[in-house]
Structures are given as structure tokens and as C-alpha cells.
């Protein structure tokens, strides 16, 4: 869908600053590879190592004219990791976060009956119809085995407005509406969700954005008016992708403030460096190199300056995509 020079959708408010401060930073090890079949189907396999757990998913994308179908299989190795590593007694802490599958298991000569474990597999499907009418996009999504996950979303972009509405495909659905009015310079928006089962609003947010050719400032009231977030993004040099950004968040319920400041700079057309620091003393940096078209290698690190004796967190990422 062509956005043009309109205000965009509600999630676009403050997005530039969020991408600068948080996007591509890693604390884990992640690898992904994309292949293309002769029929044009793109298959992306990803694996992420978090501590001693390994998460994997496979995403298949098929495009036919203006219809895009994404089918993603998420697998969680918590069960296999638990069964191969396990010594002692299964406890609730080990089983937290797992989905329900009743049964029994034998491990190293010991046998357990009548417990429930997560099979850890989800099938996520998204069908997107781009521009059945000018400025319109329709998205149908559902997750297997979650029978309540079905949802239909309609987005509409105009030169002076951006609207997104969705409804769950259940007897008592959650209805979400977000709208932005304005232009490419000034935008005012809201985002609300209503649970028809309880008759309560589960979410209500509001945001304001001001943009120029090199500066974007935004203010958002989120979490049912409990969190106020102000963000700032400034493009210093487009030729070298040099930019600075900041985000200040205040929680009214806890009276706590959070401040994050970051910057980015391209060492050359293929290498990007980013750094950030927050008021909790966490300093992070990463370097990303495009070693072949659409294929990236990323190394990221984070250190707690208030506990310098602790080991730094290091993340690695490799993304391989075919050149069309």
C-alpha cells in the first residue's frame, strides 16, 4: 500500500526514534536464511539461542498479484531441552511457559504420568490483500491451535488521514480502532480497544507528532493514560545516515522516569554503527555490515556501567538473503 505523504498509521508516531534506539540491538545469537523457489515462494528459516534455550521458526511467503500469504511455524525447544538436560524432579518452575499436552514421559529410567507440557508449536497465518481499492489494505490472520486468535483488520491511508480497525472472529470479540489525522508535518492520533465480552476498554492511547525535513518530535499518552512518552529524532547527515534520538518516559503510577539517548552513523555505505545509553547505566553499541546485498552480519554488546564487574552481554546476528 502506498503511504505517500500522509500522516501514516498510529504506530508510525515516534517510530523513527524507536527504530534508532532499539531496532537491531541483540542480546542473543540469531541466524536466519531466506531461499527462493522456482515458483517465487520465499522460505525463511530462523533460529535464536537464548541462554540454554533454542527457538526456531520457519516462515513461508507467497505473493500472487496483490495478495500476500505468510505462513509461519514457531517451534520452542523448551520441552526437548528439558527432557535431555533434566536431572531430578519435574517442578512447576520447569513447566512454566509450556502449552498443554497431557501425557507421560520416561527420562533416564524415571517415569511421570498425568502432567501437562507445552508442545511449543504454533502456526501463524496472515493473508494480506493490498489495495483492493485505492489506499485500502485488508489483513486476515489466525494462529493454530488458538481458536480465538482469528482477526480481520482493515487499513486505509489518505493524504490527510490514516485509519486501522480490527475485530476478532469470536462470539464476543475485541474491537480495535486507531486513527490519525493531519499531514506529513503534523499528526494527531488515537488507539483504543474495546472488549465486547466485558464491556470495558482494554486500551486507550493518544499521540501527537511534529515533523520537518530533518526532525521528528512526538508525544504519546499510553497504558490507559498511565505512561507519557516524549521522543525526538534528528537526521544530522543523510549522506552518512548520521542521526541522533532520545526517548523520555514517565510513569504516573510509579512516578519513575526513563531516559534513553542514542545515535547512529554509517562508516561506509555498507557498515552502520549505533550506540545508546539510558539513565539506568546500561550502555549498548552494535555494528552491522552488509557483506553481500541484503545479507547482514551484526554484533551487539551491552554493559552495565553501575555493575562493571558483571560480564557484558554480547549478541550476534547473521541474516542471509538471496540476490534477485
Secondary structure as UniProt FT lines:
FT   TURN            4..5
FT   HELIX           10..12
FT   TURN            13..14
FT   HELIX           15..22
FT   TURN            23..24
FT   STRAND          29..36
FT   TURN            38..39
FT   STRAND          42..50
FT   TURN            51..52
FT   STRAND          53..64
FT   TURN            65..66
FT   STRAND          67..76
FT   HELIX           78..85
FT   HELIX           92..95
FT   TURN            96..97
FT   STRAND          102..107
FT   TURN            108..109
FT   STRAND          110..116
FT   STRAND          121..130
FT   TURN            134..135
FT   STRAND          136..144
FT   TURN            147..148
FT   STRAND          151..158
FT   TURN            159..160
FT   STRAND          161..168
FT   TURN            171..172
FT   STRAND          174..182
FT   STRAND          186..195
FT   TURN            196..199
FT   STRAND          200..211
FT   STRAND          215..222
FT   TURN            223..226
FT   STRAND          227..237
FT   HELIX           238..240
FT   STRAND          242..251
FT   TURN            252..255
FT   STRAND          256..268
FT   TURN            269..270
FT   STRAND          271..278
FT   TURN            279..280
FT   STRAND          282..292
FT   TURN            293..294
FT   STRAND          295..304
FT   TURN            305..306
FT   TURN            308..309
FT   STRAND          313..320
//
